Amino acid sequence: MAALFTAAPAAANAKYAGIVVDAKTGEVLYEDSADSPRYPASLTKMMTLYLVFEAMESGKISKNSRVPVSRNAAAEPPTKLGVPAGQSITLEQAIYALVTRSANDISTAVAEFLGGSEAKFAAMMTRKAHQLGMSSTTFKNAHGLPNSAQKTTARDMARLGIALREHFPQYYDYFSTRSFTYSGRRISSHNNLLGNVKGVDGIKTGYIRASGFNLVSSVATGGKSIVAVVMGGRTARSRDAHMADLIRRTLPKASTGSDRMLIAKGGPAGRMVASTLPKKAPIPDVRPEPAAPVVVGYAEENAPVAAAAAALSKAVAEKDEQEEIDPLPTASTAVKGWVIQVASMPSEQDARRLLAETSQEVPSVLADATPFTEVFEMKGRTYYRARFGGFAGKSAAWSACESLKKKNVACYAVQN
């Protein structure tokens, strides 16, 4: 049996970074690559919400304020709430949309509402980050969609998580929202740990291809409190399992003392109220390493993950693993004629995500192709083929596949 938590060099997953901080004392209980630059993805929305809560606390806006949705906001790619341009929603609806759906259209609408433009709001976000002591963080947008200049670190995200808890206790419960209803639709949170891991009360998930799967978790139970950050997971499930294991291993080490204010609201260089979040902490001998995704048809199925993650994996198995960047919409029925297959996956969501990533990686080759999935059974298990169709014939499909292979994308052409 392959173990999920094995010693591995940093090169095994260059996107990985993690940190766990005692939210009462600021002591670092675990860290690995915590100061290495990473893409925040939708963890960005934590800062978007920080500025929302700050404006609410000052009385500039209220939860009933109307947030207009511009044409620019409505055009943002998924995940989105889908409010048509020219309409508006209440600020509280916007908060719920950011916390649960991680809606990119609403992030931009909020940015324009509070900052006048998304660029101005991003500058406000960066200034606030630096005031809080997040010296390695730069924001260029309010949602976390790809931007090479938008960077942060696991340590900075832990600092922001603690700041949200400390500075806005009256609003922090929004992060524990597991679902809300908008326009007759029930919208569930992407945060699978809510309700599945004891003490978890938020905060935020995130994913873009460049970052991998990110998660900031807040835990409060048994008089102890921690904030944990995992960045660069290879799948949502392995990220969640890794986070659950970090919580299990570090929570017993956390303090049961009285709460202390750790993060100053502002001031020069984000002055710390206490000497906390040090730059150095012992790096553990064993790093929990996220498991690679299953790709059936090109390799054997992954061995089962370690028992330490089995309970959480079972708990979330029935939940949608949809993340902040929705996969490309796919054809509802199989496409006939010559097609290209890039992989088979254990879930339709995984297959759709791979199609989206492949389309983004080689848009010139697949600009006119139609992505779709096909279900099949093998050895009593259900799998989903990830395929592209719409080619004029065999030659066109073969030529496209050869172009993909030159981009290191495995594929083969077949007549459907």
Contacts in CASP RR format, 6 or more apart in sequence:
PFRMAT RR
TARGET T0000
AUTHOR 0000-0000-0000
METHOD contacts of the structure
MODEL  1
MAALFTAAPAAANAKYAGIVVDAKTGEVLYEDSADSPRYPASLTKMMTLY
LVFEAMESGKISKNSRVPVSRNAAAEPPTKLGVPAGQSITLEQAIYALVT
RSANDISTAVAEFLGGSEAKFAAMMTRKAHQLGMSSTTFKNAHGLPNSAQ
KTTARDMARLGIALREHFPQYYDYFSTRSFTYSGRRISSHNNLLGNVKGV
DGIKTGYIRASGFNLVSSVATGGKSIVAVVMGGRTARSRDAHMADLIRRT
LPKASTGSDRMLIAKGGPAGRMVASTLPKKAPIPDVRPEPAAPVVVGYAE
ENAPVAAAAAALSKAVAEKDEQEEIDPLPTASTAVKGWVIQVASMPSEQD
ARRLLAETSQEVPSVLADATPFTEVFEMKGRTYYRARFGGFAGKSAAWSA
CESLKKKNVACYAVQN
1 303 0 8 1.000
1 304 0 8 1.000
1 306 0 8 1.000
2 291 0 8 1.000
2 302 0 8 1.000
2 303 0 8 1.000
2 304 0 8 1.000
2 305 0 8 1.000
2 306 0 8 1.000
3 306 0 8 1.000
4 238 0 8 1.000
4 241 0 8 1.000
4 242 0 8 1.000
4 245 0 8 1.000
4 288 0 8 1.000
4 289 0 8 1.000
4 290 0 8 1.000
4 291 0 8 1.000
4 305 0 8 1.000
4 306 0 8 1.000
4 308 0 8 1.000
4 309 0 8 1.000
5 242 0 8 1.000
5 245 0 8 1.000
5 286 0 8 1.000
5 287 0 8 1.000
5 288 0 8 1.000
5 289 0 8 1.000
5 306 0 8 1.000
5 308 0 8 1.000
5 309 0 8 1.000
6 286 0 8 1.000
6 289 0 8 1.000
7 285 0 8 1.000
7 286 0 8 1.000
7 287 0 8 1.000
8 287 0 8 1.000
8 289 0 8 1.000
10 16 0 8 1.000
10 32 0 8 1.000
10 33 0 8 1.000
12 289 0 8 1.000
13 232 0 8 1.000
13 233 0 8 1.000
13 234 0 8 1.000
13 289 0 8 1.000
13 290 0 8 1.000
15 38 0 8 1.000
15 211 0 8 1.000
15 212 0 8 1.000
15 231 0 8 1.000
15 232 0 8 1.000
15 233 0 8 1.000
16 32 0 8 1.000
16 33 0 8 1.000
16 231 0 8 1.000
16 232 0 8 1.000
16 233 0 8 1.000
16 287 0 8 1.000
16 289 0 8 1.000
16 290 0 8 1.000
17 32 0 8 1.000
17 33 0 8 1.000
17 34 0 8 1.000
17 36 0 8 1.000
17 38 0 8 1.000
17 153 0 8 1.000
17 154 0 8 1.000
17 229 0 8 1.000
17 230 0 8 1.000
17 231 0 8 1.000
17 232 0 8 1.000
18 30 0 8 1.000
18 31 0 8 1.000
18 32 0 8 1.000
18 33 0 8 1.000
18 34 0 8 1.000
18 154 0 8 1.000
18 228 0 8 1.000
18 229 0 8 1.000
18 230 0 8 1.000
18 231 0 8 1.000
18 246 0 8 1.000
19 28 0 8 1.000
19 30 0 8 1.000
19 31 0 8 1.000
19 32 0 8 1.000
19 34 0 8 1.000
19 154 0 8 1.000
19 155 0 8 1.000
19 158 0 8 1.000
19 228 0 8 1.000
19 229 0 8 1.000
20 28 0 8 1.000
20 29 0 8 1.000
20 30 0 8 1.000
20 31 0 8 1.000
20 158 0 8 1.000
20 226 0 8 1.000
20 227 0 8 1.000
20 228 0 8 1.000
20 229 0 8 1.000
20 246 0 8 1.000
20 247 0 8 1.000
20 250 0 8 1.000
21 27 0 8 1.000
21 28 0 8 1.000
21 29 0 8 1.000
21 158 0 8 1.000
21 162 0 8 1.000
21 226 0 8 1.000
21 227 0 8 1.000
21 228 0 8 1.000
21 276 0 8 1.000
21 277 0 8 1.000
22 28 0 8 1.000
22 29 0 8 1.000
22 224 0 8 1.000
22 225 0 8 1.000
22 226 0 8 1.000
22 253 0 8 1.000
22 254 0 8 1.000
22 255 0 8 1.000
23 162 0 8 1.000
23 165 0 8 1.000
23 218 0 8 1.000
23 220 0 8 1.000
23 225 0 8 1.000
23 226 0 8 1.000
23 227 0 8 1.000
23 254 0 8 1.000
23 262 0 8 1.000
24 224 0 8 1.000
24 225 0 8 1.000
24 254 0 8 1.000
24 255 0 8 1.000
24 256 0 8 1.000
24 257 0 8 1.000
24 258 0 8 1.000
24 259 0 8 1.000
24 260 0 8 1.000
25 255 0 8 1.000
25 257 0 8 1.000
25 260 0 8 1.000
25 262 0 8 1.000
25 274 0 8 1.000
25 276 0 8 1.000
26 162 0 8 1.000
26 262 0 8 1.000
26 274 0 8 1.000
26 276 0 8 1.000
26 277 0 8 1.000
27 255 0 8 1.000
27 276 0 8 1.000
28 34 0 8 1.000
28 277 0 8 1.000
28 278 0 8 1.000
28 281 0 8 1.000
29 226 0 8 1.000
29 250 0 8 1.000
29 253 0 8 1.000
29 254 0 8 1.000
29 281 0 8 1.000
30 228 0 8 1.000
30 246 0 8 1.000
30 249 0 8 1.000
30 250 0 8 1.000
30 281 0 8 1.000
30 284 0 8 1.000
31 154 0 8 1.000
31 155 0 8 1.000
31 281 0 8 1.000
31 283 0 8 1.000
32 283 0 8 1.000
32 284 0 8 1.000
32 287 0 8 1.000
33 154 0 8 1.000
34 153 0 8 1.000
34 154 0 8 1.000
34 155 0 8 1.000
34 158 0 8 1.000
34 229 0 8 1.000
34 281 0 8 1.000
35 136 0 8 1.000
35 153 0 8 1.000
35 154 0 8 1.000
35 155 0 8 1.000
35 279 0 8 1.000
36 153 0 8 1.000
36 154 0 8 1.000
37 136 0 8 1.000
37 151 0 8 1.000
37 152 0 8 1.000
37 153 0 8 1.000
38 151 0 8 1.000
38 152 0 8 1.000
38 153 0 8 1.000
38 154 0 8 1.000
38 211 0 8 1.000
38 214 0 8 1.000
38 231 0 8 1.000
38 232 0 8 1.000
39 144 0 8 1.000
39 146 0 8 1.000
39 150 0 8 1.000
39 151 0 8 1.000
39 152 0 8 1.000
39 208 0 8 1.000
39 210 0 8 1.000
39 211 0 8 1.000
40 137 0 8 1.000
40 144 0 8 1.000
40 150 0 8 1.000
40 151 0 8 1.000
40 152 0 8 1.000
40 157 0 8 1.000
40 206 0 8 1.000
40 211 0 8 1.000
40 214 0 8 1.000
41 144 0 8 1.000
41 206 0 8 1.000
41 207 0 8 1.000
41 208 0 8 1.000
41 211 0 8 1.000
41 212 0 8 1.000
41 214 0 8 1.000
41 324 0 8 1.000
41 325 0 8 1.000
42 102 0 8 1.000
42 143 0 8 1.000
42 144 0 8 1.000
42 204 0 8 1.000
42 205 0 8 1.000
42 206 0 8 1.000
42 207 0 8 1.000
42 208 0 8 1.000
42 214 0 8 1.000
42 323 0 8 1.000
42 324 0 8 1.000
43 144 0 8 1.000
43 152 0 8 1.000
43 157 0 8 1.000
43 204 0 8 1.000
43 205 0 8 1.000
43 206 0 8 1.000
43 214 0 8 1.000
43 216 0 8 1.000
44 107 0 8 1.000
44 125 0 8 1.000
44 139 0 8 1.000
44 141 0 8 1.000
44 142 0 8 1.000
44 143 0 8 1.000
44 144 0 8 1.000
44 150 0 8 1.000
45 98 0 8 1.000
45 99 0 8 1.000
45 102 0 8 1.000
45 107 0 8 1.000
45 142 0 8 1.000
45 143 0 8 1.000
45 144 0 8 1.000
45 204 0 8 1.000
46 157 0 8 1.000
46 160 0 8 1.000
46 161 0 8 1.000
46 164 0 8 1.000
46 203 0 8 1.000
46 204 0 8 1.000
46 216 0 8 1.000
47 125 0 8 1.000
47 128 0 8 1.000
47 129 0 8 1.000
47 139 0 8 1.000
47 160 0 8 1.000
48 98 0 8 1.000
48 107 0 8 1.000
48 110 0 8 1.000
48 111 0 8 1.000
48 121 0 8 1.000
48 125 0 8 1.000
48 142 0 8 1.000
48 143 0 8 1.000
49 95 0 8 1.000
49 98 0 8 1.000
49 99 0 8 1.000
49 164 0 8 1.000
49 174 0 8 1.000
50 128 0 8 1.000
50 160 0 8 1.000
50 163 0 8 1.000
50 164 0 8 1.000
50 167 0 8 1.000
50 168 0 8 1.000
51 114 0 8 1.000
51 121 0 8 1.000
51 124 0 8 1.000
51 125 0 8 1.000
51 128 0 8 1.000
52 61 0 8 1.000
52 91 0 8 1.000
52 94 0 8 1.000
52 95 0 8 1.000
52 110 0 8 1.000
52 114 0 8 1.000
53 164 0 8 1.000
53 167 0 8 1.000
53 168 0 8 1.000
53 171 0 8 1.000
54 128 0 8 1.000
54 167 0 8 1.000
54 168 0 8 1.000
55 61 0 8 1.000
55 114 0 8 1.000
56 62 0 8 1.000
56 63 0 8 1.000
56 91 0 8 1.000
56 171 0 8 1.000
57 168 0 8 1.000
57 170 0 8 1.000
57 171 0 8 1.000
61 91 0 8 1.000
61 114 0 8 1.000
62 91 0 8 1.000
63 90 0 8 1.000
63 91 0 8 1.000
63 92 0 8 1.000
63 95 0 8 1.000
64 90 0 8 1.000
64 91 0 8 1.000
64 92 0 8 1.000
65 90 0 8 1.000
65 91 0 8 1.000
66 88 0 8 1.000
66 89 0 8 1.000
66 90 0 8 1.000
66 91 0 8 1.000
67 88 0 8 1.000
67 89 0 8 1.000
67 90 0 8 1.000
67 91 0 8 1.000
67 93 0 8 1.000
67 94 0 8 1.000
67 106 0 8 1.000
67 109 0 8 1.000
67 110 0 8 1.000
67 113 0 8 1.000
68 86 0 8 1.000
68 87 0 8 1.000
68 88 0 8 1.000
68 109 0 8 1.000
68 112 0 8 1.000
68 113 0 8 1.000
69 83 0 8 1.000
69 84 0 8 1.000
69 85 0 8 1.000
69 86 0 8 1.000
69 87 0 8 1.000
69 88 0 8 1.000
69 89 0 8 1.000
69 105 0 8 1.000
69 106 0 8 1.000
69 109 0 8 1.000
70 85 0 8 1.000
70 86 0 8 1.000
70 108 0 8 1.000
70 109 0 8 1.000
70 112 0 8 1.000
71 85 0 8 1.000
71 86 0 8 1.000
72 108 0 8 1.000
72 112 0 8 1.000
72 118 0 8 1.000
73 85 0 8 1.000
73 105 0 8 1.000
73 106 0 8 1.000
73 108 0 8 1.000
73 109 0 8 1.000
73 112 0 8 1.000
74 82 0 8 1.000
74 83 0 8 1.000
74 84 0 8 1.000
74 85 0 8 1.000
74 86 0 8 1.000
74 105 0 8 1.000
75 85 0 8 1.000
75 105 0 8 1.000
76 104 0 8 1.000
76 105 0 8 1.000
76 107 0 8 1.000
76 108 0 8 1.000
76 143 0 8 1.000
76 145 0 8 1.000
77 104 0 8 1.000
77 145 0 8 1.000
77 325 0 8 1.000
77 326 0 8 1.000
78 104 0 8 1.000
78 325 0 8 1.000
78 326 0 8 1.000
79 101 0 8 1.000
79 102 0 8 1.000
79 103 0 8 1.000
79 104 0 8 1.000
79 322 0 8 1.000
79 323 0 8 1.000
79 324 0 8 1.000
79 325 0 8 1.000
79 326 0 8 1.000
80 101 0 8 1.000
80 103 0 8 1.000
80 104 0 8 1.000
80 105 0 8 1.000
80 106 0 8 1.000
80 326 0 8 1.000
81 89 0 8 1.000
81 97 0 8 1.000
81 101 0 8 1.000
81 103 0 8 1.000
81 105 0 8 1.000
81 106 0 8 1.000
81 182 0 8 1.000
81 187 0 8 1.000
82 103 0 8 1.000
82 105 0 8 1.000
83 89 0 8 1.000
83 105 0 8 1.000
83 106 0 8 1.000
83 109 0 8 1.000
89 97 0 8 1.000
89 106 0 8 1.000
89 109 0 8 1.000
89 182 0 8 1.000
91 110 0 8 1.000
93 180 0 8 1.000
93 182 0 8 1.000
94 106 0 8 1.000
94 109 0 8 1.000
94 110 0 8 1.000
95 171 0 8 1.000
95 174 0 8 1.000
96 174 0 8 1.000
96 177 0 8 1.000
96 180 0 8 1.000
96 182 0 8 1.000
96 187 0 8 1.000
97 103 0 8 1.000
97 106 0 8 1.000
97 180 0 8 1.000
97 182 0 8 1.000
97 187 0 8 1.000
98 106 0 8 1.000
98 107 0 8 1.000
98 110 0 8 1.000
99 174 0 8 1.000
99 175 0 8 1.000
99 177 0 8 1.000
99 189 0 8 1.000
99 204 0 8 1.000
100 177 0 8 1.000
100 178 0 8 1.000
100 179 0 8 1.000
100 180 0 8 1.000
100 187 0 8 1.000
100 188 0 8 1.000
100 189 0 8 1.000
100 190 0 8 1.000
101 187 0 8 1.000
101 190 0 8 1.000
102 190 0 8 1.000
102 204 0 8 1.000
102 205 0 8 1.000
102 206 0 8 1.000
102 323 0 8 1.000
102 324 0 8 1.000
104 143 0 8 1.000
104 144 0 8 1.000
104 145 0 8 1.000
104 324 0 8 1.000
107 141 0 8 1.000
107 142 0 8 1.000
107 143 0 8 1.000
107 144 0 8 1.000
108 118 0 8 1.000
108 141 0 8 1.000
108 142 0 8 1.000
108 143 0 8 1.000
110 121 0 8 1.000
110 142 0 8 1.000
111 117 0 8 1.000
111 118 0 8 1.000
111 121 0 8 1.000
111 122 0 8 1.000
111 141 0 8 1.000
111 142 0 8 1.000
112 118 0 8 1.000
112 121 0 8 1.000
114 121 0 8 1.000
114 124 0 8 1.000
115 121 0 8 1.000
115 124 0 8 1.000
118 141 0 8 1.000
118 142 0 8 1.000
121 142 0 8 1.000
122 139 0 8 1.000
122 140 0 8 1.000
122 141 0 8 1.000
122 142 0 8 1.000
125 139 0 8 1.000
125 142 0 8 1.000
126 137 0 8 1.000
126 138 0 8 1.000
126 139 0 8 1.000
129 137 0 8 1.000
129 138 0 8 1.000
129 139 0 8 1.000
129 156 0 8 1.000
129 160 0 8 1.000
130 137 0 8 1.000
130 269 0 8 1.000
130 270 0 8 1.000
131 265 0 8 1.000
131 266 0 8 1.000
131 267 0 8 1.000
131 270 0 8 1.000
132 159 0 8 1.000
132 160 0 8 1.000
132 163 0 8 1.000
132 263 0 8 1.000
132 264 0 8 1.000
132 265 0 8 1.000
132 266 0 8 1.000
132 270 0 8 1.000
133 156 0 8 1.000
133 159 0 8 1.000
133 263 0 8 1.000
133 269 0 8 1.000
133 270 0 8 1.000
133 272 0 8 1.000
134 152 0 8 1.000
134 156 0 8 1.000
134 159 0 8 1.000
134 160 0 8 1.000
135 156 0 8 1.000
135 269 0 8 1.000
136 151 0 8 1.000
136 152 0 8 1.000
136 153 0 8 1.000
136 155 0 8 1.000
136 156 0 8 1.000
137 151 0 8 1.000
137 152 0 8 1.000
137 153 0 8 1.000
137 156 0 8 1.000
138 149 0 8 1.000
138 150 0 8 1.000
138 151 0 8 1.000
138 152 0 8 1.000
139 150 0 8 1.000
140 147 0 8 1.000
140 149 0 8 1.000
140 150 0 8 1.000
141 147 0 8 1.000
141 150 0 8 1.000
144 150 0 8 1.000
144 208 0 8 1.000
144 324 0 8 1.000
145 208 0 8 1.000
145 325 0 8 1.000
146 208 0 8 1.000
146 209 0 8 1.000
146 210 0 8 1.000
154 229 0 8 1.000
154 230 0 8 1.000
154 231 0 8 1.000
155 229 0 8 1.000
155 277 0 8 1.000
155 279 0 8 1.000
157 216 0 8 1.000
157 229 0 8 1.000
157 231 0 8 1.000
158 216 0 8 1.000
158 227 0 8 1.000
158 228 0 8 1.000
158 229 0 8 1.000
158 277 0 8 1.000
159 263 0 8 1.000
159 277 0 8 1.000
160 216 0 8 1.000
161 203 0 8 1.000
161 216 0 8 1.000
161 218 0 8 1.000
161 227 0 8 1.000
162 227 0 8 1.000
162 262 0 8 1.000
162 263 0 8 1.000
163 263 0 8 1.000
163 265 0 8 1.000
164 172 0 8 1.000
164 175 0 8 1.000
164 203 0 8 1.000
165 172 0 8 1.000
165 218 0 8 1.000
165 227 0 8 1.000
166 261 0 8 1.000
166 262 0 8 1.000
166 263 0 8 1.000
167 263 0 8 1.000
167 265 0 8 1.000
172 201 0 8 1.000
173 201 0 8 1.000
175 201 0 8 1.000
175 202 0 8 1.000
175 203 0 8 1.000
175 204 0 8 1.000
175 218 0 8 1.000
176 194 0 8 1.000
176 201 0 8 1.000
176 202 0 8 1.000
177 189 0 8 1.000
178 188 0 8 1.000
178 189 0 8 1.000
178 191 0 8 1.000
178 194 0 8 1.000
178 195 0 8 1.000
179 186 0 8 1.000
179 187 0 8 1.000
179 188 0 8 1.000
179 189 0 8 1.000
180 186 0 8 1.000
180 187 0 8 1.000
181 187 0 8 1.000
188 319 0 8 1.000
188 320 0 8 1.000
190 205 0 8 1.000
190 206 0 8 1.000
190 322 0 8 1.000
190 323 0 8 1.000
190 324 0 8 1.000
191 200 0 8 1.000
191 202 0 8 1.000
191 203 0 8 1.000
191 204 0 8 1.000
191 205 0 8 1.000
191 215 0 8 1.000
192 236 0 8 1.000
192 240 0 8 1.000
192 312 0 8 1.000
192 315 0 8 1.000
192 316 0 8 1.000
192 319 0 8 1.000
192 321 0 8 1.000
193 200 0 8 1.000
193 202 0 8 1.000
193 215 0 8 1.000
193 217 0 8 1.000
193 240 0 8 1.000
193 243 0 8 1.000
193 244 0 8 1.000
193 312 0 8 1.000
194 200 0 8 1.000
194 201 0 8 1.000
194 202 0 8 1.000
196 244 0 8 1.000
196 312 0 8 1.000
196 315 0 8 1.000
196 316 0 8 1.000
197 217 0 8 1.000
197 219 0 8 1.000
197 243 0 8 1.000
197 244 0 8 1.000
197 247 0 8 1.000
197 312 0 8 1.000
198 221 0 8 1.000
199 219 0 8 1.000
199 220 0 8 1.000
199 221 0 8 1.000
200 217 0 8 1.000
200 218 0 8 1.000
200 219 0 8 1.000
200 247 0 8 1.000
201 218 0 8 1.000
201 219 0 8 1.000
201 220 0 8 1.000
202 216 0 8 1.000
202 217 0 8 1.000
202 218 0 8 1.000
203 216 0 8 1.000
203 217 0 8 1.000
203 218 0 8 1.000
203 227 0 8 1.000
204 215 0 8 1.000
204 216 0 8 1.000
205 213 0 8 1.000
205 214 0 8 1.000
205 215 0 8 1.000
205 236 0 8 1.000
205 323 0 8 1.000
205 324 0 8 1.000
206 213 0 8 1.000
206 214 0 8 1.000
206 215 0 8 1.000
206 323 0 8 1.000
206 324 0 8 1.000
207 213 0 8 1.000
207 214 0 8 1.000
207 236 0 8 1.000
207 323 0 8 1.000
207 324 0 8 1.000
207 325 0 8 1.000
208 324 0 8 1.000
208 325 0 8 1.000
209 325 0 8 1.000
209 357 0 8 1.000
209 360 0 8 1.000
209 361 0 8 1.000
211 231 0 8 1.000
211 232 0 8 1.000
212 231 0 8 1.000
212 232 0 8 1.000
212 233 0 8 1.000
212 234 0 8 1.000
213 232 0 8 1.000
213 233 0 8 1.000
213 234 0 8 1.000
213 235 0 8 1.000
213 236 0 8 1.000
213 238 0 8 1.000
213 239 0 8 1.000
213 290 0 8 1.000
213 323 0 8 1.000
214 229 0 8 1.000
214 230 0 8 1.000
214 231 0 8 1.000
214 232 0 8 1.000
214 233 0 8 1.000
214 239 0 8 1.000
215 229 0 8 1.000
215 230 0 8 1.000
215 239 0 8 1.000
215 240 0 8 1.000
215 243 0 8 1.000
216 227 0 8 1.000
216 228 0 8 1.000
216 229 0 8 1.000
217 227 0 8 1.000
217 228 0 8 1.000
217 229 0 8 1.000
217 230 0 8 1.000
217 243 0 8 1.000
217 247 0 8 1.000
218 225 0 8 1.000
218 226 0 8 1.000
218 227 0 8 1.000
219 225 0 8 1.000
219 226 0 8 1.000
219 227 0 8 1.000
219 228 0 8 1.000
219 247 0 8 1.000
219 251 0 8 1.000
221 251 0 8 1.000
222 256 0 8 1.000
223 256 0 8 1.000
223 257 0 8 1.000
224 251 0 8 1.000
224 254 0 8 1.000
224 255 0 8 1.000
224 256 0 8 1.000
225 254 0 8 1.000
225 259 0 8 1.000
226 247 0 8 1.000
226 250 0 8 1.000
226 251 0 8 1.000
226 254 0 8 1.000
228 243 0 8 1.000
228 246 0 8 1.000
228 247 0 8 1.000
228 250 0 8 1.000
230 239 0 8 1.000
230 242 0 8 1.000
230 243 0 8 1.000
230 246 0 8 1.000
232 239 0 8 1.000
232 290 0 8 1.000
233 239 0 8 1.000
233 242 0 8 1.000
233 290 0 8 1.000
234 290 0 8 1.000
234 291 0 8 1.000
234 292 0 8 1.000
234 293 0 8 1.000
235 290 0 8 1.000
235 291 0 8 1.000
235 293 0 8 1.000
235 321 0 8 1.000
235 350 0 8 1.000
236 321 0 8 1.000
236 323 0 8 1.000
237 313 0 8 1.000
237 316 0 8 1.000
237 321 0 8 1.000
238 290 0 8 1.000
238 291 0 8 1.000
238 305 0 8 1.000
238 309 0 8 1.000
239 290 0 8 1.000
240 312 0 8 1.000
240 313 0 8 1.000
240 316 0 8 1.000
241 290 0 8 1.000
241 291 0 8 1.000
241 305 0 8 1.000
241 308 0 8 1.000
241 309 0 8 1.000
241 312 0 8 1.000
241 313 0 8 1.000
242 288 0 8 1.000
242 289 0 8 1.000
242 290 0 8 1.000
242 309 0 8 1.000
244 308 0 8 1.000
244 309 0 8 1.000
244 311 0 8 1.000
244 312 0 8 1.000
245 288 0 8 1.000
245 308 0 8 1.000
245 309 0 8 1.000
246 288 0 8 1.000
248 308 0 8 1.000
260 273 0 8 1.000
260 274 0 8 1.000
261 273 0 8 1.000
261 274 0 8 1.000
262 272 0 8 1.000
262 273 0 8 1.000
262 274 0 8 1.000
262 276 0 8 1.000
262 277 0 8 1.000
263 270 0 8 1.000
263 272 0 8 1.000
263 273 0 8 1.000
264 270 0 8 1.000
264 271 0 8 1.000
264 272 0 8 1.000
264 273 0 8 1.000
291 302 0 8 1.000
291 305 0 8 1.000
292 302 0 8 1.000
293 302 0 8 1.000
293 345 0 8 1.000
293 350 0 8 1.000
294 301 0 8 1.000
294 302 0 8 1.000
294 345 0 8 1.000
294 346 0 8 1.000
294 350 0 8 1.000
295 343 0 8 1.000
295 344 0 8 1.000
295 345 0 8 1.000
296 343 0 8 1.000
296 344 0 8 1.000
296 345 0 8 1.000
296 346 0 8 1.000
296 378 0 8 1.000
296 383 0 8 1.000
297 343 0 8 1.000
297 344 0 8 1.000
298 343 0 8 1.000
298 410 0 8 1.000
301 346 0 8 1.000
301 381 0 8 1.000
304 310 0 8 1.000
305 313 0 8 1.000
320 349 0 8 1.000
321 347 0 8 1.000
321 349 0 8 1.000
321 350 0 8 1.000
322 349 0 8 1.000
323 353 0 8 1.000
325 356 0 8 1.000
326 356 0 8 1.000
327 349 0 8 1.000
327 352 0 8 1.000
327 353 0 8 1.000
327 354 0 8 1.000
327 355 0 8 1.000
327 356 0 8 1.000
328 352 0 8 1.000
328 355 0 8 1.000
328 356 0 8 1.000
328 359 0 8 1.000
328 371 0 8 1.000
329 371 0 8 1.000
330 352 0 8 1.000
330 355 0 8 1.000
330 371 0 8 1.000
330 372 0 8 1.000
330 373 0 8 1.000
331 370 0 8 1.000
331 371 0 8 1.000
331 372 0 8 1.000
333 372 0 8 1.000
334 372 0 8 1.000
334 374 0 8 1.000
334 416 0 8 1.000
335 370 0 8 1.000
335 372 0 8 1.000
335 387 0 8 1.000
335 389 0 8 1.000
335 390 0 8 1.000
335 416 0 8 1.000
336 416 0 8 1.000
337 389 0 8 1.000
337 390 0 8 1.000
337 391 0 8 1.000
337 393 0 8 1.000
337 415 0 8 1.000
337 416 0 8 1.000
338 389 0 8 1.000
338 390 0 8 1.000
338 391 0 8 1.000
338 393 0 8 1.000
338 394 0 8 1.000
338 396 0 8 1.000
338 397 0 8 1.000
338 413 0 8 1.000
338 414 0 8 1.000
338 415 0 8 1.000
338 416 0 8 1.000
339 387 0 8 1.000
339 388 0 8 1.000
339 389 0 8 1.000
339 390 0 8 1.000
339 391 0 8 1.000
339 397 0 8 1.000
339 413 0 8 1.000
339 414 0 8 1.000
339 415 0 8 1.000
339 416 0 8 1.000
340 369 0 8 1.000
340 387 0 8 1.000
340 388 0 8 1.000
340 389 0 8 1.000
340 391 0 8 1.000
340 397 0 8 1.000
340 400 0 8 1.000
340 401 0 8 1.000
340 404 0 8 1.000
340 411 0 8 1.000
340 412 0 8 1.000
340 413 0 8 1.000
340 414 0 8 1.000
341 385 0 8 1.000
341 386 0 8 1.000
341 387 0 8 1.000
341 411 0 8 1.000
341 412 0 8 1.000
341 413 0 8 1.000
341 414 0 8 1.000
342 354 0 8 1.000
342 355 0 8 1.000
342 358 0 8 1.000
342 386 0 8 1.000
342 387 0 8 1.000
342 388 0 8 1.000
342 404 0 8 1.000
342 409 0 8 1.000
342 410 0 8 1.000
342 411 0 8 1.000
343 351 0 8 1.000
343 354 0 8 1.000
343 385 0 8 1.000
343 386 0 8 1.000
343 410 0 8 1.000
344 351 0 8 1.000
344 376 0 8 1.000
344 383 0 8 1.000
344 384 0 8 1.000
344 385 0 8 1.000
344 386 0 8 1.000
345 351 0 8 1.000
345 354 0 8 1.000
345 383 0 8 1.000
345 384 0 8 1.000
345 386 0 8 1.000
346 381 0 8 1.000
346 382 0 8 1.000
346 383 0 8 1.000
346 384 0 8 1.000
347 384 0 8 1.000
348 373 0 8 1.000
348 375 0 8 1.000
348 384 0 8 1.000
350 384 0 8 1.000
351 373 0 8 1.000
351 384 0 8 1.000
351 385 0 8 1.000
351 386 0 8 1.000
352 371 0 8 1.000
352 373 0 8 1.000
352 386 0 8 1.000
354 386 0 8 1.000
355 371 0 8 1.000
355 373 0 8 1.000
355 386 0 8 1.000
355 388 0 8 1.000
356 371 0 8 1.000
358 366 0 8 1.000
358 386 0 8 1.000
358 388 0 8 1.000
358 404 0 8 1.000
358 409 0 8 1.000
359 366 0 8 1.000
359 369 0 8 1.000
359 371 0 8 1.000
361 407 0 8 1.000
361 409 0 8 1.000
362 403 0 8 1.000
362 404 0 8 1.000
362 407 0 8 1.000
362 409 0 8 1.000
365 400 0 8 1.000
365 403 0 8 1.000
365 404 0 8 1.000
365 407 0 8 1.000
366 388 0 8 1.000
366 400 0 8 1.000
368 390 0 8 1.000
369 388 0 8 1.000
369 389 0 8 1.000
369 390 0 8 1.000
369 391 0 8 1.000
369 400 0 8 1.000
370 388 0 8 1.000
370 389 0 8 1.000
370 390 0 8 1.000
371 386 0 8 1.000
371 387 0 8 1.000
371 388 0 8 1.000
371 389 0 8 1.000
372 387 0 8 1.000
372 388 0 8 1.000
372 389 0 8 1.000
373 384 0 8 1.000
373 385 0 8 1.000
373 386 0 8 1.000
373 387 0 8 1.000
374 384 0 8 1.000
374 385 0 8 1.000
374 387 0 8 1.000
375 382 0 8 1.000
375 383 0 8 1.000
375 384 0 8 1.000
375 385 0 8 1.000
376 382 0 8 1.000
376 383 0 8 1.000
376 384 0 8 1.000
376 385 0 8 1.000
377 383 0 8 1.000
387 416 0 8 1.000
388 400 0 8 1.000
389 397 0 8 1.000
389 416 0 8 1.000
391 397 0 8 1.000
391 400 0 8 1.000
394 413 0 8 1.000
394 415 0 8 1.000
397 413 0 8 1.000
398 413 0 8 1.000
400 413 0 8 1.000
401 411 0 8 1.000
401 412 0 8 1.000
401 413 0 8 1.000
404 410 0 8 1.000
404 411 0 8 1.000
405 411 0 8 1.000
END
